[in-house]
Amino acid sequence: MGIVLYALMAYGLTAVLSLLVVAIIVGISKLTGKGGPAEDGGEED
């Protein structure tokens, strides 16, 4: 296996795991009934 193929495989695996973690977090957030962090328009003023 070439180093380029190995690097691409590792990069792809990292991207898939990141998206999976984000999907799990979003799913838990929806299940608990809480909205996103900026759903109410923000209060930074």
C-alpha positions as CSV (number, residue, x, y, z in Angstrom):
1,M,0.0,0.0,0.0
2,G,1.4,3.4,-1.0
3,I,1.8,6.2,1.5
4,V,-0.6,8.4,-0.5
5,L,-3.3,5.8,-0.4
6,Y,-2.7,5.2,3.3
7,A,-2.9,9.0,3.9
8,L,-6.2,9.3,1.9
9,M,-7.7,6.3,3.8
10,A,-6.7,7.8,7.2
11,Y,-8.1,11.2,6.1
12,G,-11.4,9.7,4.9
13,L,-11.7,7.6,8.1
14,T,-11.2,10.8,10.2
15,A,-13.8,12.7,8.2
16,V,-16.4,9.8,8.6
17,L,-15.8,9.6,12.3
18,S,-16.1,13.4,12.7
19,L,-19.4,13.4,10.8
20,L,-20.6,10.5,12.9
21,V,-19.9,12.3,16.1
22,V,-21.6,15.4,14.9
23,A,-24.7,13.3,13.9
24,I,-24.8,11.7,17.3
25,I,-24.6,15.0,19.1
26,V,-27.4,16.5,16.9
27,G,-29.5,13.5,17.4
28,I,-29.1,13.7,21.2
29,S,-29.9,17.4,21.1
30,K,-33.1,16.7,19.1
31,L,-34.1,13.9,21.5
32,T,-33.7,16.1,24.6
33,G,-35.8,18.8,23.0
34,K,-33.2,21.5,23.2
35,G,-32.6,23.7,20.2
36,G,-29.3,24.9,18.7
37,P,-27.0,27.4,20.4
38,A,-28.2,30.3,18.2
39,E,-31.9,29.4,17.9
40,D,-33.1,32.3,20.0
41,G,-31.2,35.0,18.0
42,G,-28.3,35.3,20.3
43,E,-27.7,37.5,23.3
44,E,-24.2,38.8,22.7
45,D,-25.2,42.5,22.7
